[in-house]
Amino acid sequence: MSSSSVTAASGNSGGQKLRITGMASGLDVDATVKKMLEGDQAKVDKAQQDQQIIKWKQEAYQDIIKDIKDLQSAFFDSTSADKNILSASNYSAFDVTGGTSAVATITAGAGAKTGTYKISVGAGNLASKASAVGSNIVQNTSNGYNAGNWNGQKIGFSINGGTVQEITVTSGVTISDTVNNINSQINSNSTLKGKVQAVVSGGNIQFQTLSDSSVKIDSAKTTILNDEMKDIKGKVINPSTSTTLGDLGLSDTTDSFNITFNGTTKTISVKSTDKLSDVINNISTATGGAVTASFSQLTGKFTIESANSGSSQSIVIAKGTGNTLTALGIADGTSTTGTDATVTITPPGGTATTITKSTNNFTIDGMSYSLTGTGDSTVTVSSTATDKVYDKIKGFIDKYNAIVDKIQTKLYEKKDTDYKPLTDAQKAAMTDSQITSWETKAKVGLLRNDENLESMLSSLKTAFTTGVTGVGLSVGKYGSGSIGLDTSTDYSTPGHIDIVDSQKLKDAISANGEQILKMFTNVSTSTDKQTKFNDSGIFYRIKNIFEDNVGFTNTTLNTATLTKYANKQDDFSMTGTSGTDTLPDQIYQQQLLIDKLKTALSDKSESYYQKFSKLETAMNTLNSQQSYISQMIGS
């Protein structure tokens, strides 16, 4: 009795082929073919294992990149002073108490003295810009009210430039009756309802908007007699920056006006179709930002002013041929100059000194002042905030050390060659916990002696150990400039930065605030690479090193050294030979190899099965012949 087997074998397309084998020959064909393909299957397994190693290496890189990105977000976020280790406010070892915020906001920074400060600001002594403020350009009230001039007449409204909607006015006994009749007509029109209403204002009729919609009183459709609506007809009653000059009364199609600022004259060209926002942008563009403009819907006033404050700032505005300035509510020939801030400051143990500044925000001797009003303000500065600065520096160093130590561990790990990625067959024979345990050991040593990481660590160590030009403070245990920081003496963590003397660091923060600030945060303006590095503060150097390796804070671009190597695939070719050997490129190239080996394995398997099929056919023929002969002999 011959043996047989039934198997479902994968075809080239990934489908399943049902095979019935060995019925005639008695051979275990599946086992035989599997044995014959062991060498080819080993090549597939090897390629898949190599690819898995690359994927694990990519995961290890991405884990390190995430840690660095987290550090960047916590300490190099320029949008938040508290999260920006480079912000000078983090190095003020002083607390400021007291003071009158209505007069000035006062803060103490590096270089300030402890004690009591007094500031006095006299009336009219704040710095101001050269500013031309127009009159209210909102026109929404009639010039008078006579019932006979309104009765039976029409008012045309256009909502957001749409079709004009007419209403017919019926005068009442009183002006209030007329207003009620107007509102009744408005509310019966679905386009106007909820957009505009009439009210009594000082014996006249005023129109008010009820939404953000632009409401214009149409000139042609409004027939109120005796010019009682002459200032409203043809105009938007609720102007905004989207309102055109034509809707504000500019009668000419084109016009211009001149702005002379600090001795320079610029012509501002306008069209009746220009919006207020266009005029605002044109003023800024024409003056290179030296003069700005704005419009307030709250006050209804258009303002033109200098970008800077101080007595050196001046503005003169002159009309062109048209009436643009009238539409803007600004008088022809308006001339204005800025003013300086004049304040008297009495420092601790000093005498009152009067100073003049072109701005209301300035810093003197480490004290920053932001003037807000007139009067006197007294604050007390104490050095109780030393711990705050110390904690900020220590917090950064702790986070930095955790990352550096983690990378250093990865670089020193020795790989156990007995643990390789598991094949599918091996996983099938193991439990989940056994697989996890095995793979944990197999991942050890993947980043050993990694050149990218070693280069970054070397740069980071140099950032700490290279003195900052002109500071006189240094990292190291010894010397008059020591601040209590030193590199690790543990050979296994050479990149680690230790606070070896916390009191010495606190003393340096308290006594040498300006040097500490410069030592950690100085920004060099030099164009020479080495000079720029030497002049830069330690934390600023580290910021640049991290940016070179993982990109800018709160971004995910893959152009920096580590992020590109870990995440960017450059190779999409059919041959896998056009990339830059990043990890995604290597994974892609390995996948091409796996696909090629699997195809070869499938083709060879199919070839073997076809040969055994032919053997089965021959055996069936032989068996049939033998059976026939036996029957003939027996007969």
WOJOVEN-V93788 format. One record per residue. N is the residue number from 1. RES is the residue in three letters. PHI is phi in whole degrees, -180 to 180 (none if undefined). NEAR is the number of other C-alpha atoms within 12 Angstrom. D_LAST is the distance of its C-alpha to the last C-alpha in whole Angstrom. Layout:
N;RES;PHI;NEAR;D_LAST + N;RES;PHI;NEAR;D_LAST
This chain:
1;MET;none;9;24 + 2;SER;-80;16;26 + 3;SER;-85;15;29 + 4;SER;-149;20;31 + 5;SER;-145;21;35 + 6;VAL;-120;17;37 + 7;THR;-142;19;40 + 8;ALA;-105;15;43 + 9;ALA;-108;23;44 + 10;SER;-73;20;47 + 11;GLY;-92;22;47 + 12;ASN;-63;21;50 + 13;SER;-85;13;52 + 14;GLY;93;13;52 + 15;GLY;-81;11;50 + 16;GLN;-121;13;46 + 17;LYS;-112;16;43 + 18;LEU;-87;15;40 + 19;ARG;-114;22;37 + 20;ILE;-116;24;34 + 21;THR;-125;33;33 + 22;GLY;76;30;31 + 23;MET;-70;25;28 + 24;ALA;-94;27;25 + 25;SER;-83;26;27 + 26;GLY;79;21;29 + 27;LEU;-85;23;32 + 28;ASP;-86;24;35 + 29;VAL;-63;32;36 + 30;ASP;-58;28;40 + 31;ALA;-65;20;41 + 32;THR;-67;19;40 + 33;VAL;-64;29;42 + 34;LYS;-59;22;45 + 35;LYS;-65;16;45 + 36;MET;-67;19;45 + 37;LEU;-97;26;47 + 38;GLU;-56;18;50 + 39;GLY;-64;17;52 + 40;ASP;-71;25;52 + 41;GLN;-65;27;53 + 42;ALA;-64;22;56 + 43;LYS;-65;23;57 + 44;VAL;-64;29;57 + 45;ASP;-59;28;59 + 46;LYS;-63;26;61 + 47;ALA;-65;30;63 + 48;GLN;-69;31;63 + 49;GLN;-65;28;65 + 50;ASP;-62;29;67 + 51;GLN;-66;30;68 + 52;GLN;-64;30;68 + 53;ILE;-62;30;71 + 54;ILE;-65;31;73 + 55;LYS;-63;28;72 + 56;TRP;-65;29;74 + 57;LYS;-64;32;77 + 58;GLN;-62;30;77 + 59;GLU;-61;23;78 + 60;ALA;-65;32;80 + 61;TYR;-61;35;82 + 62;GLN;-63;25;82 + 63;ASP;-65;23;83 + 64;ILE;-66;34;86 + 65;ILE;-60;39;87 + 66;LYS;-60;26;88 + 67;ASP;-60;25;90 + 68;ILE;-69;41;92 + 69;LYS;-63;32;92 + 70;ASP;-64;27;93 + 71;LEU;-64;34;96 + 72;GLN;-58;36;97 + 73;SER;-65;28;97 + 74;ALA;-82;27;99 + 75;PHE;-131;36;102 + 76;PHE;-129;33;102 + 77;ASP;-89;23;102 + 78;SER;-69;20;105 + 79;THR;-82;16;105 + 80;SER;-138;16;106 + 81;ALA;-60;19;109 + 82;ASP;-67;21;107 + 83;LYS;-103;25;104 + 84;ASN;-120;29;106 + 85;ILE;-63;39;107 + 86;LEU;-90;37;108 + 87;SER;-73;30;111 + 88;ALA;-60;33;114 + 89;SER;-63;30;115 + 90;ASN;-80;36;112 + 91;TYR;-115;44;115 + 92;SER;-83;40;118 + 93;ALA;-88;40;119 + 94;PHE;-127;35;121 + 95;ASP;-108;32;122 + 96;VAL;-116;29;124 + 97;THR;-121;24;126 + 98;GLY;83;22;128 + 99;GLY;94;25;129 + 100;THR;-119;26;130 + 101;SER;-64;22;126 + 102;ALA;-70;18;129 + 103;VAL;-100;29;131 + 104;ALA;-165;33;128 + 105;THR;-100;29;125 + 106;ILE;-123;38;125 + 107;THR;-128;40;123 + 108;ALA;-109;40;123 + 109;GLY;-123;38;121 + 110;ALA;-57;37;121 + 111;GLY;100;30;124 + 112;ALA;-73;34;126 + 113;LYS;-110;33;129 + 114;THR;-79;31;129 + 115;GLY;129;24;132 + 116;THR;-104;28;133 + 117;TYR;-115;38;133 + 118;LYS;-127;34;135 + 119;ILE;-127;39;135 + 120;SER;-126;34;137 + 121;VAL;-122;33;136 + 122;GLY;-79;22;139 + 123;ALA;-59;16;139 + 124;GLY;76;17;138 + 125;ASN;-104;30;137 + 126;LEU;-84;34;133 + 127;ALA;-70;35;131 + 128;SER;-140;33;130 + 129;LYS;-90;34;129 + 130;ALA;-73;36;131 + 131;SER;-138;35;130 + 132;ALA;-106;37;130 + 133;VAL;-104;31;130 + 134;GLY;-76;28;130 + 135;SER;-80;21;131 + 136;ASN;-64;25;129 + 137;ILE;-94;38;127 + 138;VAL;-76;36;126 + 139;GLN;-118;34;127 + 140;ASN;-141;36;127 + 141;THR;-122;31;130 + 142;SER;-64;32;132 + 143;ASN;-84;24;136 + 144;GLY;174;26;137 + 145;TYR;-145;30;137 + 146;ASN;-133;24;139 + 147;ALA;-53;27;137 + 148;GLY;-67;21;138 + 149;ASN;-80;25;137 + 150;TRP;-108;34;133 + 151;ASN;-64;27;133 + 152;GLY;77;21;131 + 153;GLN;-90;25;130 + 154;LYS;-114;30;126 + 155;ILE;-127;37;125 + 156;GLY;-106;35;121 + 157;PHE;-117;41;119 + 158;SER;-122;32;116 + 159;ILE;-100;31;113 + 160;ASN;53;28;111 + 161;GLY;77;21;112 + 162;GLY;-80;17;111 + 163;THR;-59;17;112 + 164;VAL;-66;25;116 + 165;GLN;-106;31;116 + 166;GLU;-96;27;120 + 167;ILE;-128;32;122 + 168;THR;-108;28;125 + 169;VAL;-88;32;128 + 170;THR;-114;28;130 + 171;SER;-72;25;133 + 172;GLY;-103;20;134 + 173;VAL;-66;15;137 + 174;THR;-119;21;137 + 175;ILE;-64;30;135 + 176;SER;-65;24;132 + 177;ASP;-63;21;132 + 178;THR;-63;32;131 + 179;VAL;-61;32;128 + 180;ASN;-62;23;127 + 181;ASN;-66;27;126 + 182;ILE;-63;38;125 + 183;ASN;-66;31;122 + 184;SER;-65;23;121 + 185;GLN;-65;28;121 + 186;ILE;-62;30;119 + 187;ASN;-70;20;117 + 188;SER;-84;17;116 + 189;ASN;-106;21;114 + 190;SER;-62;14;111 + 191;THR;-75;23;111 + 192;LEU;-91;36;114 + 193;LYS;-59;24;114 + 194;GLY;81;22;113 + 195;LYS;-106;28;114 + 196;VAL;-150;37;118 + 197;GLN;-150;30;121 + 198;ALA;-110;35;125 + 199;VAL;-140;25;127 + 200;VAL;-87;25;131 + 201;SER;-140;19;132 + 202;GLY;58;14;136 + 203;GLY;84;18;137 + 204;ASN;-117;25;134 + 205;ILE;-105;34;131 + 206;GLN;-115;34;128 + 207;PHE;-106;34;125 + 208;GLN;-125;31;122 + 209;THR;-90;29;118 + 210;LEU;-110;18;116 + 211;SER;-148;16;113 + 212;ASP;-80;18;112 + 213;SER;-65;27;112 + 214;SER;-83;29;114 + 215;VAL;-117;43;117 + 216;LYS;-117;43;119 + 217;ILE;-87;47;122 + 218;ASP;-72;32;122 + 219;SER;-73;26;125 + 220;ALA;-70;20;125 + 221;LYS;-91;22;124 + 222;THR;-100;33;126 + 223;THR;-116;28;130 + 224;ILE;-54;37;132 + 225;LEU;-83;24;135 + 226;ASN;62;18;138 + 227;ASP;57;19;136 + 228;GLU;-72;27;135 + 229;MET;-127;35;132 + 230;LYS;-64;24;132 + 231;ASP;-82;27;131 + 232;ILE;-106;37;128 + 233;LYS;-58;36;127 + 234;GLY;82;33;124 + 235;LYS;-126;39;123 + 236;VAL;-79;41;121 + 237;ILE;-83;43;122 + 238;ASN;-132;40;120 + 239;PRO;-60;42;119 + 240;SER;-140;32;117 + 241;THR;-67;28;115 + 242;SER;-91;27;113 + 243;THR;-77;35;117 + 244;THR;-84;35;118 + 245;LEU;-64;40;121 + 246;GLY;-62;32;122 + 247;ASP;-74;43;121 + 248;LEU;-102;43;124 + 249;GLY;111;36;126 + 250;LEU;-68;32;126 + 251;SER;-83;24;127 + 252;ASP;-86;22;126 + 253;THR;-67;21;123 + 254;THR;-129;21;123 + 255;ASP;-162;28;126 + 256;SER;-158;29;126 + 257;PHE;-147;34;128 + 258;ASN;-109;31;129 + 259;ILE;-122;40;129 + 260;THR;-106;32;131 + 261;PHE;-126;38;130 + 262;ASN;49;28;131 + 263;GLY;91;15;133 + 264;THR;-106;19;130 + 265;THR;-109;22;130 + 266;LYS;-129;26;126 + 267;THR;-96;25;126 + 268;ILE;-104;31;124 + 269;SER;-87;29;122 + 270;VAL;-137;37;121 + 271;LYS;-127;28;120 + 272;SER;-65;27;121 + 273;THR;-87;25;117 + 274;ASP;-68;29;117 + 275;LYS;-84;27;116 + 276;LEU;-59;36;118 + 277;SER;-64;25;115 + 278;ASP;-66;27;115 + 279;VAL;-63;38;119 + 280;ILE;-59;31;118 + 281;ASN;-67;25;115 + 282;ASN;-64;30;118 + 283;ILE;-64;36;120 + 284;SER;-65;25;118 + 285;THR;-68;19;117 + 286;ALA;-64;26;120 + 287;THR;-99;29;122 + 288;GLY;62;17;119 + 289;GLY;83;19;119 + 290;ALA;-71;29;122 + 291;VAL;-126;38;123 + 292;THR;-123;32;121 + 293;ALA;-140;34;121 + 294;SER;-158;32;120 + 295;PHE;-133;34;120 + 296;SER;-108;24;121 + 297;GLN;-68;21;120 + 298;LEU;-67;14;122 + 299;THR;-97;18;125 + 300;GLY;73;26;124 + 301;LYS;-115;28;126 + 302;PHE;-99;37;125 + 303;THR;-123;37;125 + 304;ILE;-121;44;126 + 305;GLU;-148;40;126 + 306;SER;-74;37;126 + 307;ALA;-70;29;123 + 308;ASN;-109;29;125 + 309;SER;-103;30;128 + 310;GLY;117;30;131 + 311;SER;-69;27;135 + 312;SER;-79;24;133 + 313;GLN;-94;31;131 + 314;SER;-145;33;133 + 315;ILE;-141;38;132 + 316;VAL;-129;33;134 + 317;ILE;-119;38;132 + 318;ALA;-128;28;133 + 319;LYS;-76;28;132 + 320;GLY;-99;24;131 + 321;THR;-84;20;132 + 322;GLY;-98;26;130 + 323;ASN;-116;29;130 + 324;THR;-59;42;127 + 325;LEU;-62;39;129 + 326;THR;-64;28;131 + 327;ALA;-63;40;127 + 328;LEU;-85;46;127 + 329;GLY;79;29;130 + 330;ILE;-110;28;131 + 331;ALA;-75;26;135 + 332;ASP;-63;24;135 + 333;GLY;85;19;137 + 334;THR;-55;28;136 + 335;SER;-128;25;136 + 336;THR;-148;30;135 + 337;THR;-129;29;135 + 338;GLY;-82;32;133 + 339;THR;-130;27;135 + 340;ASP;-91;28;134 + 341;ALA;-88;34;134 + 342;THR;-120;32;137 + 343;VAL;-134;38;136 + 344;THR;-116;28;138 + 345;ILE;-119;33;136 + 346;THR;-115;25;137 + 347;PRO;-82;27;135 + 348;PRO;-58;22;135 + 349;GLY;71;13;139 + 350;GLY;-111;13;139 + 351;THR;-107;14;142 + 352;ALA;-65;16;141 + 353;THR;-128;17;140 + 354;THR;-94;19;140 + 355;ILE;-127;23;137 + 356;THR;-122;23;136 + 357;LYS;-132;28;132 + 358;SER;-82;26;131 + 359;THR;-133;30;128 + 360;ASN;-86;33;128 + 361;ASN;-123;28;125 + 362;PHE;-154;25;126 + 363;THR;-126;23;126 + 364;ILE;-135;25;128 + 365;ASP;53;20;128 + 366;GLY;82;27;125 + 367;MET;-102;37;126 + 368;SER;-104;27;124 + 369;TYR;-120;36;126 + 370;SER;-127;30;125 + 371;LEU;-75;38;128 + 372;THR;-126;30;128 + 373;GLY;-170;28;131 + 374;THR;-107;26;135 + 375;GLY;127;25;136 + 376;ASP;-115;27;136 + 377;SER;-143;32;133 + 378;THR;-124;30;133 + 379;VAL;-127;34;130 + 380;THR;-117;29;130 + 381;VAL;-106;31;127 + 382;SER;-127;25;126 + 383;SER;-97;30;123 + 384;THR;-82;22;121 + 385;ALA;-95;29;118 + 386;THR;-56;32;117 + 387;ASP;-63;26;114 + 388;LYS;-64;23;113 + 389;VAL;-67;36;113 + 390;TYR;-58;35;112 + 391;ASP;-64;22;109 + 392;LYS;-66;32;108 + 393;ILE;-65;37;108 + 394;LYS;-64;26;106 + 395;GLY;-60;21;103 + 396;PHE;-67;35;102 + 397;ILE;-62;31;102 + 398;ASP;-62;21;100 + 399;LYS;-67;25;97 + 400;TYR;-62;35;98 + 401;ASN;-62;30;97 + 402;ALA;-60;24;94 + 403;ILE;-72;33;92 + 404;VAL;-62;35;93 + 405;ASP;-65;28;92 + 406;LYS;-64;29;89 + 407;ILE;-65;39;88 + 408;GLN;-61;31;90 + 409;THR;-60;30;87 + 410;LYS;-63;30;84 + 411;LEU;-71;31;85 + 412;TYR;-92;23;86 + 413;GLU;-59;21;82 + 414;LYS;-98;19;80 + 415;LYS;-82;21;76 + 416;ASP;-94;18;74 + 417;THR;-68;13;71 + 418;ASP;-73;14;68 + 419;TYR;-111;22;68 + 420;LYS;-115;28;67 + 421;PRO;-55;34;66 + 422;LEU;-76;31;63 + 423;THR;-81;26;60 + 424;ASP;-60;17;58 + 425;ALA;-66;13;55 + 426;GLN;-69;17;58 + 427;LYS;-64;18;60 + 428;ALA;-63;12;57 + 429;ALA;-97;13;57 + 430;MET;-123;17;61 + 431;THR;-83;12;63 + 432;ASP;-60;13;66 + 433;SER;-66;12;68 + 434;GLN;-67;16;66 + 435;ILE;-64;23;66 + 436;THR;-62;16;70 + 437;SER;-62;18;71 + 438;TRP;-64;23;69 + 439;GLU;-67;26;70 + 440;THR;-61;20;74 + 441;LYS;-73;23;73 + 442;ALA;-70;27;71 + 443;LYS;-83;33;74 + 444;VAL;-69;28;77 + 445;GLY;86;27;78 + 446;LEU;-67;35;77 + 447;LEU;-105;30;81 + 448;ARG;-59;23;82 + 449;ASN;59;20;84 + 450;ASP;-64;24;84 + 451;GLU;-66;17;87 + 452;ASN;-61;27;87 + 453;LEU;-71;37;88 + 454;GLU;-63;25;90 + 455;SER;-64;23;92 + 456;MET;-65;33;93 + 457;LEU;-63;33;94 + 458;SER;-63;23;96 + 459;SER;-65;26;98 + 460;LEU;-65;33;99 + 461;LYS;-64;30;100 + 462;THR;-63;26;102 + 463;ALA;-60;34;104 + 464;PHE;-81;37;105 + 465;THR;-86;31;106 + 466;THR;-84;30;108 + 467;GLY;-63;28;112 + 468;VAL;-89;36;113 + 469;THR;-54;24;116 + 470;GLY;76;19;119 + 471;VAL;-94;28;118 + 472;GLY;81;21;119 + 473;LEU;-117;36;116 + 474;SER;-153;33;113 + 475;VAL;-88;36;110 + 476;GLY;147;27;110 + 477;LYS;-71;25;112 + 478;TYR;-112;16;115 + 479;GLY;102;14;118 + 480;SER;-66;14;121 + 481;GLY;-93;25;118 + 482;SER;-66;31;116 + 483;ILE;-116;36;115 + 484;GLY;91;29;112 + 485;LEU;-110;32;109 + 486;ASP;-156;30;107 + 487;THR;-75;28;103 + 488;SER;-66;24;101 + 489;THR;-93;15;102 + 490;ASP;-80;14;98 + 491;TYR;-61;13;96 + 492;SER;-82;18;93 + 493;THR;-132;25;95 + 494;PRO;-66;28;97 + 495;GLY;-90;37;97 + 496;HIS;-70;35;98 + 497;ILE;-107;36;102 + 498;ASP;-104;30;104 + 499;ILE;-88;29;107 + 500;VAL;-82;23;109 + 501;ASP;-148;22;112 + 502;SER;-64;23;112 + 503;GLN;-68;19;116 + 504;LYS;-64;27;116 + 505;LEU;-66;34;114 + 506;LYS;-65;33;116 + 507;ASP;-63;25;120 + 508;ALA;-66;33;119 + 509;ILE;-63;41;118 + 510;SER;-73;35;121 + 511;ALA;-93;25;123 + 512;ASN;-129;30;121 + 513;GLY;-57;38;120 + 514;GLU;-66;31;120 + 515;GLN;-67;29;119 + 516;ILE;-61;43;116 + 517;LEU;-59;38;115 + 518;LYS;-68;34;115 + 519;MET;-59;42;113 + 520;PHE;-100;45;110 + 521;THR;-125;33;111 + 522;ASN;-57;32;113 + 523;VAL;-112;28;111 + 524;SER;-83;25;112 + 525;THR;-102;14;113 + 526;SER;-70;14;113 + 527;THR;-95;13;111 + 528;ASP;-78;12;110 + 529;LYS;-59;13;107 + 530;GLN;-70;17;108 + 531;THR;-63;18;111 + 532;LYS;-60;21;110 + 533;PHE;-64;31;107 + 534;ASN;-63;31;110 + 535;ASP;-80;30;113 + 536;SER;-78;36;110 + 537;GLY;-69;36;110 + 538;ILE;-58;42;107 + 539;PHE;-68;38;105 + 540;TYR;-68;34;106 + 541;ARG;-61;37;104 + 542;ILE;-64;38;101 + 543;LYS;-55;40;101 + 544;ASN;-66;28;100 + 545;ILE;-64;32;98 + 546;PHE;-64;40;96 + 547;GLU;-64;30;96 + 548;ASP;-65;27;95 + 549;ASN;-99;37;92 + 550;VAL;-128;40;91 + 551;GLY;94;28;93 + 552;PHE;-75;28;96 + 553;THR;-59;31;97 + 554;ASN;62;21;95 + 555;THR;-126;20;93 + 556;THR;-125;23;89 + 557;LEU;-69;23;89 + 558;ASN;-103;25;87 + 559;THR;-111;22;89 + 560;ALA;-79;26;90 + 561;THR;-57;26;89 + 562;LEU;-71;39;87 + 563;THR;-67;37;86 + 564;LYS;-67;29;85 + 565;TYR;-63;36;83 + 566;ALA;-86;38;81 + 567;ASN;-124;32;81 + 568;LYS;-98;28;81 + 569;GLN;-96;25;78 + 570;ASP;-100;25;79 + 571;ASP;-97;23;75 + 572;PHE;-127;21;73 + 573;SER;-76;14;72 + 574;MET;-73;15;68 + 575;THR;-101;17;68 + 576;GLY;73;23;71 + 577;THR;-124;19;73 + 578;SER;-112;17;76 + 579;GLY;-90;22;78 + 580;THR;-114;21;80 + 581;ASP;66;24;78 + 582;THR;-72;32;79 + 583;LEU;-62;34;77 + 584;PRO;-61;33;75 + 585;ASP;-63;31;75 + 586;GLN;-65;34;73 + 587;ILE;-63;35;71 + 588;TYR;-63;34;70 + 589;GLN;-61;32;69 + 590;GLN;-67;31;67 + 591;GLN;-67;28;65 + 592;LEU;-60;25;64 + 593;LEU;-66;26;63 + 594;ILE;-60;27;61 + 595;ASP;-60;24;60 + 596;LYS;-65;22;59 + 597;LEU;-68;26;57 + 598;LYS;-66;29;55 + 599;THR;-63;23;54 + 600;ALA;-64;22;53 + 601;LEU;-63;29;51 + 602;SER;-64;28;49 + 603;ASP;-65;20;48 + 604;LYS;-67;24;47 + 605;SER;-61;30;45 + 606;GLU;-63;24;43 + 607;SER;-64;19;42 + 608;TYR;-64;24;40 + 609;TYR;-64;33;39 + 610;GLN;-66;18;38 + 611;LYS;-66;17;36 + 612;PHE;-67;28;34 + 613;SER;-67;24;33 + 614;LYS;-65;18;32 + 615;LEU;-62;23;30 + 616;GLU;-61;26;28 + 617;THR;-63;19;27 + 618;ALA;-64;17;26 + 619;MET;-66;22;24 + 620;ASN;-62;20;22 + 621;THR;-64;16;21 + 622;LEU;-62;16;20 + 623;ASN;-61;19;18 + 624;SER;-67;15;17 + 625;GLN;-67;14;15 + 626;GLN;-62;14;14 + 627;SER;-65;15;12 + 628;TYR;-66;14;11 + 629;ILE;-64;13;10 + 630;SER;-61;12;8 + 631;GLN;-66;11;6 + 632;MET;-68;10;5 + 633;ILE;-66;9;5 + 634;GLY;-65;8;4 + 635;SER;-79;7;0
